[in-house]
């Protein structure tokens, strides 16, 4: 029997990208933004005068290399691989300087995944898996399978997708019997 | 109406990778391999004693940066974009040092393509386009849409896929009325 396939986004799903964005943004701009202020608000809208800092910090080739992994992500992804074919699908074309750092980050934290299952792409409308776990409503809307929205500050007001708030909730979604 | 989608491989489909492999292999090994000798035979099987040279030359971060584009590829891909959504799907995870060079090569030769349509992946079984043009029979077998085999020295004895021998033949396939 064919196993079902799950594609998992990286930024703000596996990796706490926002935490580092806020830290580096404050360093560069002198602001004191907190994660709480960004619930339902984008940093670029909160501080449009500092948009340039925001773009520049993502261009650092190592920005994505040392992001923290969200709690339970490693354990739950490993468990998913026992019953599903797991792919990583990241919109790396948005920040093409990030390819190497993202690849190395995946090898470090998810060494049990086959790199042949890594997808560095743009538009996820052509990711042909059964499920996509993503924080980006545009990607979930373009995706043709079953989209699952991973809760993130920027998407709290988005509706229309099943929402999970943690990797424990992802686990309950895919292993509901427990 | 939704446009049909086509994914196009890079190496030995858009880019004459083998030409540079042979040139660099001969430089490194002192052999005098020709393209004619490689019809239906892999270089690693023809010269197993030099397999290391072969692996090393692909690890050069710039190896993929200056490959020649096959005749008519730019013109035909541009024409395809008028009627189809065109994606580039390359098995970059085989050679993760190649990400930057492949991205820059695409921007140089196919500036009319949207980088959001670039897919750097491994297993193309999850590329969800309607068509895939590829030289690799394993990728074509894994792909779930309509696979089209682009003729290459290593695949001349493979059967089971529609075969195109040039970009002019790709053009005739997708624009048959002329």
Boltz contact constraints between the chains, C-beta under 6 A:
constraints:
  - contact:
      token1: [A, 87]
      token2: [B, 126]
      max_distance: 6.0
  - contact:
      token1: [A, 93]
      token2: [B, 115]
      max_distance: 6.0
  - contact:
      token1: [A, 93]
      token2: [B, 116]
      max_distance: 6.0
  - contact:
      token1: [A, 93]
      token2: [B, 118]
      max_distance: 6.0
  - contact:
      token1: [A, 96]
      token2: [B, 103]
      max_distance: 6.0
  - contact:
      token1: [A, 99]
      token2: [B, 99]
      max_distance: 6.0
  - contact:
      token1: [A, 103]
      token2: [B, 96]
      max_distance: 6.0
  - contact:
      token1: [A, 115]
      token2: [B, 93]
      max_distance: 6.0
  - contact:
      token1: [A, 116]
      token2: [B, 93]
      max_distance: 6.0
  - contact:
      token1: [A, 116]
      token2: [B, 122]
      max_distance: 6.0
  - contact:
      token1: [A, 116]
      token2: [B, 123]
      max_distance: 6.0
  - contact:
      token1: [A, 118]
      token2: [B, 93]
      max_distance: 6.0
  - contact:
      token1: [A, 119]
      token2: [B, 121]
      max_distance: 6.0
  - contact:
      token1: [A, 120]
      token2: [B, 120]
      max_distance: 6.0
  - contact:
      token1: [A, 121]
      token2: [B, 119]
      max_distance: 6.0
  - contact:
      token1: [A, 122]
      token2: [B, 116]
      max_distance: 6.0
  - contact:
      token1: [A, 123]
      token2: [B, 116]
      max_distance: 6.0
  - contact:
      token1: [A, 126]
      token2: [B, 87]
      max_distance: 6.0
  - contact:
      token1: [A, 126]
      token2: [B, 128]
      max_distance: 6.0
  - contact:
      token1: [A, 126]
      token2: [B, 129]
      max_distance: 6.0
  - contact:
      token1: [A, 128]
      token2: [B, 126]
      max_distance: 6.0
  - contact:
      token1: [A, 128]
      token2: [B, 128]
      max_distance: 6.0
  - contact:
      token1: [A, 129]
      token2: [B, 126]
      max_distance: 6.0
